[in-house]
């Protein structure tokens, strides 16, 4: 288990949780898809250093907010998960953009529908997951987009010769 996987697990998120979301996103477009394919894609996205940095940053901010260590008004914004904050979604876009526009559209869908672990993280309780729910959605969206880009059945177009 990698360092970032341990950080996620400490916050209640497993690779399997994200894998289930990726499978749900891509199965309608790829009937040959397996959970193993999805898990491999999640792990591949997690290997990217830029993804790890985004996850570390968001998780750290959530943890600091739980310990009431952020300056005001940021502490109050995090505690209430202020709807106009938007920085959590902005940070998550750093993950979704790793695999292009399809990652962005998938992220928007996941942010609205909040399936699986994303919904669990979004429920207000003793832990603060202002960033983590969006980061998990970004991770799932990027892993899903990675699968879409690698689909051997996807149409390929030859570029015409230069004019």
C-alpha positions as CSV (number, residue, x, y, z in Angstrom):
1,X,0.0,0.0,0.0
2,X,1.4,3.4,-1.0
3,X,1.7,6.4,1.2
4,X,-1.2,8.2,-0.4
5,X,-3.4,5.1,-0.1
6,X,-2.6,5.1,3.6
7,X,-3.6,8.8,3.9
8,X,-6.9,8.0,2.1
9,X,-7.6,5.0,4.2
10,X,-7.0,6.9,7.4
11,X,-9.8,9.2,6.2
12,X,-12.1,6.3,5.4
13,X,-11.5,6.0,1.7
14,X,-10.2,2.8,0.1
15,X,-9.0,2.1,-3.4
16,X,-12.0,-0.3,-3.7
17,X,-14.4,2.5,-2.8
18,X,-13.1,4.6,-5.7
19,X,-12.9,1.6,-8.0
20,X,-16.7,1.0,-7.6
21,X,-17.4,4.5,-8.8
22,X,-15.1,4.2,-11.8
23,X,-16.8,0.9,-12.7
24,X,-20.2,2.5,-12.5
25,X,-19.1,5.4,-14.6
26,X,-17.5,3.4,-17.4
27,X,-19.5,0.2,-17.6
28,X,-22.3,1.7,-19.8
29,X,-19.6,2.5,-22.4
30,X,-17.4,-0.6,-22.1
31,X,-19.2,-3.9,-21.6
32,X,-15.9,-5.8,-21.3
33,X,-14.8,-3.7,-18.4
34,X,-13.7,-5.4,-15.2
35,X,-13.3,-4.2,-11.6
36,X,-9.6,-5.1,-12.0
37,X,-9.3,-2.7,-15.0
38,X,-10.9,0.0,-12.8
39,X,-8.6,-0.7,-9.9
40,X,-5.6,-0.6,-12.1
41,X,-6.7,2.8,-13.4
42,X,-7.3,4.2,-10.0
43,X,-3.8,3.1,-8.9
44,X,-2.3,4.5,-12.0
45,X,-3.8,7.9,-11.3
46,X,-2.7,7.7,-7.7
47,X,0.9,7.2,-8.9
48,X,1.0,10.6,-10.5
49,X,2.9,13.0,-8.2
50,X,0.7,16.0,-9.1
51,X,-2.4,13.9,-8.0
52,X,-0.7,13.0,-4.7
53,X,0.2,16.6,-4.0
54,X,-3.4,17.7,-4.5
55,X,-4.7,14.9,-2.3
56,X,-2.2,15.6,0.5
57,X,-3.1,19.3,0.4
58,X,-6.9,18.8,0.6
59,X,-6.7,16.1,3.3
60,X,-4.3,18.3,5.4
61,X,-6.8,21.2,5.2
62,X,-9.7,18.9,6.3
63,X,-7.6,17.6,9.2
64,X,-6.5,21.1,10.3
65,X,-10.1,22.2,10.2
66,X,-11.1,19.3,12.5
67,X,-8.4,20.4,14.9
68,X,-9.7,24.0,14.7
69,X,-6.2,25.2,13.5
70,X,-7.2,27.3,10.6
71,X,-7.5,31.1,10.8
72,X,-10.9,32.8,10.7
73,X,-12.9,33.1,8.6
74,X,-11.5,30.0,6.9
75,X,-12.2,27.9,10.0
76,X,-15.9,28.8,10.0
77,X,-16.1,28.3,6.2
78,X,-14.7,24.8,6.6
79,X,-16.9,23.9,9.6
80,X,-20.1,24.9,7.8
81,X,-18.9,23.6,4.3
82,X,-20.0,27.0,2.9
83,X,-21.7,26.4,-0.4
84,X,-20.0,29.3,-2.2
85,X,-16.5,28.3,-1.0
86,X,-15.6,26.5,-4.3
87,X,-11.9,26.1,-3.5
88,X,-12.6,22.4,-2.8
89,X,-13.9,21.8,-6.3
90,X,-11.1,24.0,-7.8
91,X,-8.5,21.9,-6.1
92,X,-10.2,18.7,-7.3
93,X,-10.0,20.0,-10.9
94,X,-6.3,19.6,-10.7
95,X,-6.9,15.8,-10.6
96,X,-9.7,15.7,-13.2
97,X,-7.6,17.6,-15.8
98,X,-4.9,14.9,-15.9
99,X,-7.0,13.1,-18.5
100,X,-8.8,15.9,-20.3
101,X,-12.3,17.1,-20.8
102,X,-14.0,13.8,-20.2
103,X,-12.6,13.9,-16.6
104,X,-14.1,17.3,-16.1
105,X,-17.6,16.3,-17.3
106,X,-17.4,13.1,-15.2
107,X,-16.4,15.2,-12.2
108,X,-19.4,17.4,-12.6
109,X,-21.7,14.4,-12.7
110,X,-20.1,12.9,-9.6
111,X,-20.2,16.2,-7.7
112,X,-24.0,16.4,-8.4
113,X,-25.0,12.8,-7.9
114,X,-22.5,11.9,-5.1
115,X,-22.5,8.1,-5.4
116,X,-21.0,5.7,-2.9
117,X,-18.2,6.9,-0.7
118,X,-18.6,10.5,-2.1
119,X,-22.0,10.7,-0.5
120,X,-20.7,9.2,2.8
121,X,-17.9,11.8,2.9
122,X,-20.4,14.6,2.2
123,X,-22.5,13.9,5.2
124,X,-21.7,16.3,8.0
125,X,-20.5,14.7,11.2
126,X,-17.6,14.7,13.5
127,X,-15.1,14.7,10.7
128,X,-14.7,17.4,8.1
129,X,-14.4,16.3,4.5
130,X,-14.9,19.6,2.7
131,X,-12.0,18.7,0.3
132,X,-12.0,15.0,0.4
133,X,-15.4,14.3,-1.1
134,X,-14.5,16.4,-4.1
135,X,-11.0,15.0,-4.3
136,X,-12.4,11.4,-4.4
137,X,-14.8,12.5,-7.1
138,X,-11.8,14.0,-9.0
139,X,-9.8,10.8,-8.6
140,X,-12.7,8.6,-9.8
141,X,-13.4,11.0,-12.8
142,X,-9.7,10.9,-13.8
143,X,-9.5,7.1,-13.5
144,X,-12.7,6.8,-15.6
145,X,-11.3,9.2,-18.2
146,X,-8.1,7.2,-18.4
147,X,-10.1,4.1,-19.2
148,X,-12.1,5.9,-21.8
149,X,-8.9,7.1,-23.5
150,X,-7.5,3.6,-23.6
151,X,-10.6,1.8,-24.9
152,X,-9.4,-0.2,-27.9
153,X,-13.0,-0.1,-29.3
154,X,-13.0,3.7,-29.3
155,X,-13.2,5.2,-32.8
156,X,-9.9,6.4,-34.2
157,X,-9.6,9.0,-36.9
158,X,-6.7,9.5,-39.3
159,X,-5.6,13.0,-39.6
160,X,-5.5,14.4,-43.2
161,X,-2.2,15.4,-44.7
162,X,-1.3,19.0,-44.0
163,X,-2.9,21.5,-46.5
